[in-house]
Amino acid sequence: MYQKITRYDCLIAKGLPTGMLGAKNVYQHYSKAPGLEKRDLDLFLHIVCKRYPQLRSVVRSYINGNLFYPCNMFIMKKELFREYAQMLFSVLEEFQHDWDMAGYSGEGQRTPGHLGERFAGIYYEYLKQQGYHIGELQMALLEHTQKNICAQPLPQEIPIVLSADNSYMPVLFICLKSLTEHCSKERNYHIYIFHTDIDVENRQVFQSKLACQNIVIDFVDVSARMTGYDLKAKGHISGATFYRFLILDMFRECRKVIYLDADVIVCKDLALLYDLPLEDALLAAAVDADFIGQYHGANPDTRRYCQETLRLKNPDSYVQAGVLVLQVKELNKKTSAEKLLAMARKGDYRYSDQDILNIVCEGKIKILDLAWNVCTDSKGGRYPVIRQAPAGILEAYERARKRPCILHYAGDGKPWNDPRMDFANEFWRVARNTPYYETLLYQMQQKQHAQTGFGKKAVQRVKQILKSFLPQGSRVRRMAVRLYWKLK
């Protein structure tokens, strides 16, 4: 950096196009600034041109130009700096002699500083005309930054990652409450919450109510890691679902990491899941009985989507990604967080990150007992679909429902919106003993109120009409479904 600097007579902070600042030129940008007066700029420029006639043409071109040099930041050879300082302070001295700041706001009283900022750009343009060796640099240069933005788990800790946004805090807390209730006193657990907007108040509630001697909770802001990725999931799923890909980058030295969706209730100690041998698998997950039932006839469009987009060799091994055990080191040999995020940005995947993991890891997935991810019968529509899956999968699903290790409220039918949902009693049993219980009751009441009346009846009527025009299995229905998923 030193060698680069010494090659120049003057380096200045990189200029900003005034169009980015909502103005057509430097003069208009100053005139529109809150608390500043145009007459002060006019007086200042008049003094500059009077005292230093050699700057007149530069003043006109710079002030009417559309490139603004902000912040009075520069590196300059000392003889040039002395000339610059002598010019600037002589002009400001005369300006302040004639300047009346009576009635000015706090920002207005900083006018001399704002004028000096404009003079830096004028002087820089003057040096350019005089043939000096000049250049521009970005205002901040960050090098050798710390790659890890969260504390790494200790060797004896079980790392568990979830992701959520601030609006999901009540549900996330209930999930973690159920998780911590089943933690063994003999094991250590390190819980990481990936987020971009969780406020301090919510974080303090989690730390004070859930963390204890053998349970550590860290909130990890992944905003910087997600910069440049405008990722949107399908349907009711939040874009936070893609944060799980960051596990590959942020925990690359970990042997295994558990990932959970936030809409689950944990019924068993997760140490039992963590300790399962994975051999050479890249990850472990339970099959998605719903998807497999759709593939085998419940939804012909899913079969077509699986064949044309996913192109899986064995669709009956398609897994649900709400509960995962990731062998991080092995996964990083196969792919990377950057590659997975690139797939998410480019591809049109119906089930978002879940589809991507099934594509990338096919053939290297350990199939978990369905008890570790019992997807509840959302709105009574899931069980009829699973009945069309192979008999072994239906039997496994029925067994898992009798002894669930993790209940997963996948789908848009959530117990916190409607207490009549499948296994809602388990959710509300945990919720009653949390600080968010009343909040959830209020939110549910508001949603129920919004869904009643004329609006709800109108929506139901439209659905009935559409079903009559789009019969199950018809070509026009398949086209409508494809359009729906593209727009959703």
N, C-alpha and C positions, 0 to 999 in steps of 0.2 A: 504494500500500500504506500509506503514512504517513497519508493522509487517512482510510483505512478504520480504522486502529488508533485514531486520536485521537477517533473517534466513540464509543468504548467506555470504560467505567470499568475493565473487566477482560475480557481474552480468555484462554481456556485451551485447551490441546491437546484436540482432539476426543475425546469420551468413547467408550469401547469397551464394547459389550454384554458382560456377564460370561459369557453363554452361549457366546460365541466363545472364551472362555478356559477353558471346562470347569467353570464354577461357576454356581450359581444366584443368588448375590449377591456383593457386595464382601467381606463377612465370610468367606464360604466360600472365595473366591479367595485371600485372605491365608492362611487356615488350611491350605490344600492346598499352599501354595508350599514347595518343597524348602528346608530349612535355616531356616525361620521357625517360631516357636512361637506358638500361639494365645493363650497366657497373656500374652505381651508386648502383643498388640493389646488384650486386655481391660484390662490395667493402663493403657495409654496412653489409651484411651477414658474410663476412670474418672477419670483426672486431668483430661482436657479438660472433662468435665461438671462436675467439682468446682470447677475454677478459673473456668470460663466458663459459668455456668448458661444464658445466652442461646443456647448452642449445643446444648443437650440434644436438642431435637426434631430438629434438623438431623442430629446424630450418628446418631440412631436411623434416620431415613429414608434417609440416605446409605449407612450401613453395611449396611442390609438391602435396599438397592436393587440393581438389576441394571445400573447404568451406572457404569463405573470410569474416572476421569480419570488417565491414566498419566504418568509421567516427570517430574512436578513442573515442567511447562513452562507458563508463563503470561506475559502482559504486563499490568501493573496500574498504576493511578495511584499516585503515590508515597505519598500519605497512607494509601491502603488497604494498600499493601505494608508500610508501617511497622506498621500494626495487625496484619497477618498475621504478620509476623516476630516481633513482641513476644509474640503468643499462642503461636506454634509453639515458640519457643526457651525460653519459660518452662515449657511443658509438658515438652519434652524434657529440660530441666535436672532437673526433679523425677523424671522417668522414669529417667534414668540414675543418679540417686542411689540408687534402690531396685532397680535392675536388676542381676541377676547373670548374666554371660555366660560363666561357667566351663564349659568343654566345648563351646562353640558352634563351629560350622564357620566358614570364611571368609565364607560368605554370611550366616550367622547374626549375625556381628559387624557386619554392615551394617544391622542391624535399625532403628536410629534413622532411617536414610535411607528405609527402606521405610515406616515409620510417618509420616514427614513427607510422603511421597507421598500417603498416605491423607488427611492433614490438608488438603492442597491442595484435594481434592475436597469436603471438609466446608466449608471456608471459601468456596469458590465457590458452593455451595448456599446458604450463609448470605447471601451478597451478593444472590443471586437473590431470596430471601425479603424482603430489605430494600428491594427495588425498584431496585437499581442497573442500569445499562445494561450487560449482559454478553453475551458471545458465545463461539463455539467456532471454531477454525481447525484445518485439517489440520496434522500435525506438520511436514511438509516441503513446500515449494512450489518447484518447479523451473521456471524460465522461460529462454527463449532458449538452450536446449541445442543443442549442435552436432549438426546433422542427419546428417552423414557419420560413420560409425563405423569407417571404414577409409581408408587412404591411397589417394588417387585415382591411377590409372595416369598416367605421364608420356606426352606425345604420341607419343613414339617406341616406347612399350611395347605389346606385344600382351597385352591382358587376357584371362585364362583363369580361369573360375570352376568350382569343383566343390563338392559338399556331402557331408557324411558325419557320422557320430557316432563316439564314441570306440571302440566295438567294431569298427569297420570300418577301423581304422588300418593293419593289415597289407596289406589289399587296396588301400587308397588309396595307400600308399607305393609299391607295385609299379606301379600306374597311373602315378604321377608319375615313377618311375624310368624307365619306358619313354618317357614324354613328354620328359624332359630329355635322354635319350640321343640324341634326334633333333632337338634344338634347334640352329639355326644359330648359329655364333659371330658372325655379322654382324648378328643381330637381338637385341632385348631382349624378355624375357617377364616378365609379372607374374602370378603364380598366387595366386588367392584361394581359401581353404577356408572355406566357410560352415558353421558348427557351433553347437551349444549346450553341448557337454560335453567337448570334447577337452582332456585334461589337459596340464600343462606338460611332463612327461617326453616324451610323444609329439611335442609341438611342437618340442622341442629336437632330437630325432632328425631330424626333417624338415629343420630349418634347417641342422644341421651336415652332413648327408649330401647334400642336394639343392641348396640355394641356392648360387649362385656369382656371378661378376661380372655376367653378363647375365641371371640368373634370380633374381627376387625372389619370396619366398613369404610371404604374410600369412594368418594365421588370424583369421577374423572371426566373433566371437560374435554371433549374430543373435537371441539370446534375447529382448531387448527388442522387436525388430521383430515377433516371432511371438507376443507376449503376447496372449492372448484368442482365439487360433486353435487349436482342438483338432482338428488335421487328421490323419487317418489314411488312409494309402494302402491299396490293395487287395493281397491276396496277400502275396508275399515282399518287397514294396517298402516301404522305410522312409518315415516321414513327412518325412524330410529332403528328399525329392524336391520338395516344394513350395518349398524355399528359393530355387530358381532364379527364382521370380517377383520376389524382392527385387532382382534385377539392375536392373529398370526404375526402382526408386526410388534405389538406392545408386550407380548409374553413369549417371544421367540425362544427364550431359554427354558421355558416351563415344559415339563414332560407332558402333563395333561391339564386341561382346564374344562370346567363345567360351564355350559351356557344355558340360561333359562329365559324364556319369555316371561314378562312381568305378570301376565294373566293366568298364573298357576297358583294352586294351593299344594304345598309340599306335605306329604303324609308320612314320610319315612326319612331316616337320617341319610343325607346325601353322601356321607362317607361310604355307604354301601354301594352307591352308584360309582363313585370315584375309584373304588378298589377293584372293580370288575376288570379282569384281564382283557386287553384289546388286541394282543398279538401285533400283527403288522397292519391293522386297520388304520385308516386316516382319521376316522371318527366313529362314534357309536351313537345310534338313534333308533327309535321305534318306527316301524312302518306306519305310513299314513293310510289307515284302513278306509277312510272316506275317499281319498284319491283313487285307491285301487278299486273300490266299489264303483266309482264313476267310470273308470277305465273299462270295467267288465260289463258295462251296459246301462248303468244309471244315468250316464250323460255321454252320448256318442261324441259330442264335441271334445270332451276331455281325451278320449281315445285318439282322436285325430290330432289334437294338440300334442299329445305325448309322442306320437309317431313322427309328426312333421317338424316340431320345434325341439322337444327334449331329446328325441331319438335314443331312448334308453333301450338297452338290450333286454333288460328284465324289469318291466314296469311293476311287477309284484314286489320288488325290493325298494320301491320309492319310499323315502322316509320323511317323517314330519320333523321340522327343524326347531320346534319350540323347546325341546330338551336335547342337548347335545353334550357329548364328551369328546373333546378335540385333542388329538395327539399332535401338539403344535409343531414340534420339531419335524415330524414326518410330513405334516401338511405343508410346511415351508419348503420341503424338498420337491413337492409336487406343484405348488402354486405360490401365490403371495397375496397379501391384502390388496396391493395395488392392482393386480390382475383381476381379482374378484370384483373390486369396485368398478374397474373398467368394463367388465361383463355386464354389471348392473346398469351402467350408464348407456351402453350401446344396445343391449338386448331388450326385447319386449316380452318379459317373462310374467306369466299370469300369477305365479306364487312367489315372485320376487326372489329374495336370497335363498329360499328353500329350493327352488328349481335349480339355481346356480350350484349349490352344494351337491345336489343329486347328480348333476351333469359331471362336475369335476371329480367327484369321489366315487363314482359308480364302480362297483367291483371291489372296493376297498372300505366298505362300511360294515361294522359289526352291528347286527340287528339286536336291539334290546327287547326284553320282555315288554309287551304293551302296557303293563302296569306302571312303567316309568313315564308314560305319556298317554294318559287316558283322556282323549279328546271327548268332552261331554257332548251329549245329544242336543246340540244347539237348535232351539225352536222345534224340536221333535223331527227334524229333517235328516239327521245324520244316520240314525239306526236303519231306516229303510234303504239308504244307499249302501251301507256296509253289508247288508243282507245279500247284495249282488256280488260281493267279493268272494274269492274262493273260500270254501267251508272252513279251512283251518284258520283263516284270518278272522272270520266271524266268531269262531269258538274262542280264539285268543282274546278278542275284544270283550266278549261276555265274561270270561274269567277275570280279566283285568278290572272290569267295573266292580267286581265283588271284593277286590283287595287292592285298591289303587295305591301306588307309591307317590304319584304326582297326578293331580287333576288339572286338566288344561282346558280353560274356557275359550277354545279356539272358535273362530266364526264371529258373526256380528251379534249373536244372542248372549248378552253378558248378564250375570246375576246381579251386578250393581245397577243395572238398568231395569231389570225385571226379576223380582224374587221368586217367580214361578219357574225359572230356568232349571234345567237338569243339574243336580248337585249344588244348587244355590244354597242349601242349608249349610254346607261345609264352608262356603265362603263367608256367610253371615255369622256363623259361629265364631270364626276368627275375628271378623270385623268388629263385633260387639265390644271387644276389649282393646280397641285401638283409639288413638286420638282423632282419627278421621271418620269415626262412625257417623256422627251427626252430619258431617259434610256430605258423605255418601247418601244419606237419607234425603237431604235437601236437594242434591243433584238429581236423584232418581225421581223425586216429586216434580221437579221442574221439567224433566224429560217426558214424564207421563202426561203432564198437563199439555205440553207442546204437541203430543201425538194424538190428542183427543179432538173431537169436534169436526168441523167441515173439512179441514185439510186432510185428516187421516182418511175420512170416507172417500174423498176425491181420489186419493192415491190408490186405495183399494179398488175403486171402480176402474181406474186406468189399467191396473194390473189384470183385472178380469177381462177387459176388452183386448189387451195385448195377447193374453193366453188364447183367446178365440181365434185371433189372426195368426198366431205363431204356435201351432200345435207341436207337441213334443216329438222330436226326431225329424221334423220337416227341414227342408233345405233353407227356407227363409228364416226359420228360427236359428239355424246354425250361423247364418250370415249376421243376424241381429246380435247373437252372443259374441261373435268375433268383434263386431263394432263396439259392443258394450265394454269388452275388456281393453280395447285400444284407448277408449275415452276415459275409462274409470281412473 
